[in-house]
């Protein structure tokens, strides 16, 4: 019997798990170079363990984990064993075991691991049929699986008992491969026949029986008679000849199946493992719980790292401190989640300590946080642990946190005021969905302000003649873009100053906003213009242009974007524009407009161009060769003139993915996460961006707008299925992110059931979907035929917005749906028209219909003027 070195080691160690380890030849400690210094560049998976270290680590494992090693020894690579033995806790080992089986799963997109189930079935059969799992037949059976044919040979006149196993084409062999076992003449279990390539027929002698040897007719003659004297003799000879011709391949029969070894050691970088030989970093960890997201509490881990213990690296003339952080959150001694971050600090920005804040969202319970900090430049490290009693954050606590943040905002605004001037600013509201009554507050300076007028969407709602200058405004039950303006007057009712806020503007990370002047009257001469411009993470603002009417007055390439411009005397009404451009040429510029010297402080509102994104289908496939004359737009029964026509193809996409994370999704969450990741990998191209939201009892963002696949995949990976289904809240919350976003847009909504927990009603969600004009592609998973209402509402949401509805039984069916969505979005027509005369902005919903020759047009069903 031939054992691999790993098998021999495990056999010896597991048999003597409770026996003290014998002295062994010492080897240099892992994690050090030849001179004994910490090796900070060494991959943790490259650490070596001596024979004695392996024995000791196996002996110290729990019986459950030692049994795992016994079970999987035939299919475990030596690198995998070392990785497993380097882990320090059972929580880490449980994570490793899941990864061990995942690497071998032929279909990783399903939650069912076919390989693991099949392996343990073979393991039980091997125990019954072959008795000893260490036997050659057991090992080959566990490694290679059930053979296509098994031939038992009983031909005592010539041969010892044989078994011939035939396998169909494998990864190593041709159309067939054979394995031959024989029972030695001196007794014992079957062993693998491995011809060594000796002279003549020496390899065949061990297959002869005692009778065959006594006949004395020679090996050649004996084997010449097999076909005549033995049942299945022709197959036996064929197998023997194959094994002799493939000696090198036959020698590999005990080797574990080929797997992707690239990520075997990844777990060592993803969990907290101490290197006892590394220098130590002075560090500390505190925890606080400042707020919540949905039903989860925000847990902030505040880490302070002593600069004196860190090394520096230099890159292109700049010096940096570089720290890697690996973290674990444990619950009931089980690994609840793990995470990794890298921090790069410019040397000039660091004081005596480096401060890092790690935020995790946890449900109220008791946890333990374990953090490992590693200085990339010296190999020094710190291991920090802290028990976390995560509390339930009530609304009042959350409100206090917002008030604290609000006080910081007020301090910032006060710093911006110029000494001695009478000024007014509106305190910003949270950049989130706002409905119902909201308190509007201002701060004023100077002694000229005697009254403040408040406007909502251009209409004056109140005048306050004594401080505090504040009021409550009702933003309605459905979130809409609103504008709040405050105008300060002196004792004679003359204009002193003003400010304006935009409400419910969405979450597009690329924005520009003219901060000052927002409100003006009789403005002339030198005017200070302040512009705030923000770009998505990883991108930069290339320039900001400032225009007065049709004249470009300044181009600013660096922040702060502040410029003095000259406003001519006697300018009755003009408009100030700020246009921001990103360094990505595929991204359209962002723009903000402020009217100057508008009468009665009311901005003019133009009747807006209604734009319809249209997909034309013929026989279920997009049609891409139509001209403007092929289309007719009908507004409330009357044909309107088309003012804009464009066939857009392969323009940048802005896509939202909203995933049901309620408890009913638990059995299919893994598949849904993988399918979502595949969707982004397949669909997103340079210039595109996407976000991910999820919903259980509440809706929340798991990844804000990003063009990076890694960010989107990380957001998907954080999802966990639990609690109820707030489907309508999720719809409103997700569509909110599209406010202000230009270009091609779509929301993919994935859910497996009806709404059970929303604050918004279906009618409110439908109204908001209509206002958003974003195509909704609703995917219902496993919704029963009897759930007619749930299916009807998903269909209506898609129909009203020009999207589509799909009903599937498994997340494995998502791939063709994603193809269909991409095909529609990548080839659309955009038609624009102005509402008919007499249609006032802010009016009621108006139905539209698009008629097209030789096809079916899919678009939004109407609009709010």
Secondary structure, DSSP 4 states (H G I P E B T S, - for coil): ----HHHHHHHHHHHTTTSPPPP----PPTTB-TTS-B-TTS-GGG----HHHHHHHHHTS-HHHHHHHHHHGGG--HHHHHHHHH--SHHHHHHHHHHHHHTT-S-TTSSS-HHHHHHHHHHHHHHHHSS-TTSHHHHHHHHH-S-SEEEEE--TTTB--EEEEEEE--SSSSSEEEEEEEE-TT--SEEE------STTGGGGGGB-HHHHHH-SHHHHHHHTHHHHSTTHHHHHHHHHHHHHTHHHHTTTTSPPP---TTTTHHHHHS----TTS-B--EEEEEEEEEEETTEEEEEEEEEEEGGG---EEETTEEEEEEEEEEEEEETTEEEEEEEEEEEEEGGG--SEEEEEEEEEE-SEEEEEEEEEEETTT--EEEEEEEEEEPP--HHHHHHHHHHHHHHHHHHHHHHSPTT--EEEEPPPPSS---SEEEEEEEEESS---EEEEEETTEEEEEE-SSS-EEEEE--SS---EEEEEEEE-TTS-EEEEEEEEES----S-EEEEEE-SS-SS--EEEEEEEEEE--TT--EEEEEEEETTEEEEEE-SSSEEEEEEEPTT--SEEEEEEEEES-TTSPPEEEEEEES-GGG----PPPEEEEEEEEEETTEE-----GGGEEEEETTEEE---EEEEEES--EEEEEEEE-SGGGGGGHHHHHHHHHHHHHHH--TT-EEEEEEESSSEEEEEEEES-HHHHHHHHHT----S---HHHHHHHHHHTTTT--SEEEEEEEESS--SS-SS-HHHHHHHHHHHT-EEEEEEES--TT-HHHHHHHHHHHHHHT-EEEEESSGGGHHHHHHHHHHHHTEEEEEEEEPPTT--TT--EEEEEEEETTSEEE--SEEE-
